[in-house]
Amino acid sequence: MERHASCHCGKLVLRCTGEPSKVSLCHCFDCQRRTGSLFSVAAFFPRDRVAVTAGEAKAFTRPSASGRDVSFHFCLECGSSLWWEPDRLPHLIGVAAGAFADRDFPMPEQAVWSEQGHAWLDLPLVAHPRNPVKAAPSK
């Protein structure tokens, strides 16, 4: 499976191969500000399965809601935020799910930072007040 994600003007394009490792919806205030919407939906792919096939991007790095840095890459022409690299998940790249423009794209499996979500928004997802805590490996 190969999918292509592009910015609003189409000058910046990513190729993502295989299925996403996870698809997640985020309600944090930072994602709300970044998207101008009530939440963000990210498709996370292993780094080696994502490649820029057209255009140039500029990066903006800031601390995330979880306190770890995240670098957002956006189109120099239209400013669309197309992908991000979270220090919390260094093996993955998050790609804006809407940038695939695919109505059959997989549904998010979870919602994170639901404590910052709008009270009237009710979604059929497993919701975590913040980022889920990974269990320690069993011995």
Sequence and secondary structure as in RCSB ss.txt:
>XXXX:A:sequence
MERHASCHCGKLVLRCTGEPSKVSLCHCFDCQRRTGSLFSVAAFFPRDRVAVTAGEAKAFTRPSASGRDVSFHFC
LECGSSLWWEPDRLPHLIGVAAGAFADRDFPMPEQAVWSEQGHAWLDLPLVAHPRNPVKAAPSK
>XXXX:A:secstr
 EEEEE SSSSSEEEEES  SEEEEE  HHHHHHHTSS EEEEEEEGGGEEEEE  EEEEEEE TTSSEEEEEEE
TTT  EEEEEETTSTTEEEEEGGGG  TTS   SEEE GGGS TT   SSEE SSS        
